[in-house]
Amino acid sequence: MAIIKVQGTIKRGDAYIAVHTLTDSSGAPLVTDAANLTAQFRDADDVLLSTAVIEAAVTDGEYIITVADTTEWTPETYVFYDIEYSGDGLPASTDTYRLKVEKDITVVDS
């Protein structure tokens, strides 16, 4: 059974930015090139909604996950994601995270 961690809520249309701390199997901070990490955001039907931009943070093992455009995410649903490491040729994924998408009330047309 997969472990799903509730990550919180997001208003549709807002940028999603989160800092995650990743560790290796010994519990030490995972220090890797961010290019070795991938995070995809999917709906409950497994439809790909977004692929995150991942950048290393200042602290070893911390990575910033960003999705700039969530305007196509459906309100009152959940979005799921994990982070996959593929640096040593053996893919490994974090637990799955769940975000509740809320309706945006204020919509400013550009």
C-alpha positions in Angstrom: 0.0 0.0 0.0 1.4 3.4 -0.9 1.7 6.0 1.8 -0.1 9.3 0.8 0.8 12.4 2.7 -1.6 15.3 2.8 0.4 18.3 1.6 -2.4 20.9 1.9 -4.5 22.9 -0.4 -4.0 25.2 -3.4 -6.3 27.6 -5.1 -6.6 26.8 -8.8 -4.4 29.3 -10.8 -2.0 29.9 -7.9 1.7 28.9 -8.3 2.6 25.8 -6.2 5.9 26.1 -4.5 7.1 23.6 -1.8 10.4 22.7 -0.2 11.1 19.0 0.3 13.9 17.5 2.2 15.2 14.3 0.6 17.4 11.7 2.3 19.2 8.6 1.1 18.6 5.1 2.6 20.9 5.9 5.5 19.0 9.0 6.4 21.7 11.4 5.2 20.7 14.4 3.0 20.4 13.4 -0.6 22.8 15.7 -2.5 22.3 15.4 -6.2 21.9 17.5 -9.3 18.3 18.6 -9.5 18.3 17.2 -13.1 18.2 13.7 -11.4 14.8 14.5 -9.8 11.4 14.5 -11.5 8.0 15.4 -10.0 4.8 14.9 -12.0 1.3 16.1 -10.8 -1.6 13.9 -11.8 -5.3 13.8 -11.1 -7.2 10.8 -9.6 -7.6 9.3 -13.1 -3.7 9.4 -13.5 -3.9 12.1 -16.1 -0.7 14.2 -16.2 -1.5 17.8 -15.3 1.9 19.3 -14.8 5.6 18.5 -14.5 7.4 20.5 -11.8 10.5 22.5 -12.1 13.0 21.3 -9.4 15.8 23.4 -8.0 18.3 22.7 -5.3 17.8 24.9 -2.2 20.6 26.3 -0.1 20.6 23.5 2.5 21.9 20.1 1.4 19.1 17.7 0.7 16.5 20.4 0.2 14.8 20.9 -3.1 12.3 23.5 -4.3 9.3 22.0 -6.3 7.5 24.6 -8.4 4.5 24.5 -10.7 3.9 28.0 -12.1 0.6 27.4 -13.9 -2.2 25.5 -12.2 -5.1 27.2 -14.2 -6.1 23.8 -15.7 -6.4 22.0 -12.4 -10.0 21.2 -11.6 -11.4 22.8 -8.4 -12.8 20.5 -5.7 -10.6 17.6 -6.7 -7.2 16.2 -5.5 -3.9 16.3 -7.3 -1.2 13.8 -6.5 2.6 13.9 -6.9 5.8 12.2 -5.8 9.4 13.0 -6.4 11.5 10.4 -8.3 15.3 10.2 -8.0 17.1 8.5 -10.9 20.7 9.5 -10.3 22.3 6.1 -9.8 20.3 4.2 -12.4 17.9 2.7 -9.9 14.8 4.8 -9.7 13.4 5.5 -6.2 10.3 7.6 -5.4 9.2 9.5 -2.3 5.8 8.9 -0.7 2.9 10.2 -2.6 1.6 13.7 -1.7 -2.0 14.9 -2.1 -3.1 18.5 -2.7 -6.7 19.6 -2.5 -7.5 22.0 -5.3 -9.9 24.8 -4.3 -11.9 27.1 -6.5 -10.3 30.5 -7.0 -12.6 33.4 -6.2 -10.7 36.4 -7.5 -9.8 35.9 -11.1 -7.9 38.8 -12.8 -7.8 38.6 -16.6 -4.5 39.6 -18.1 
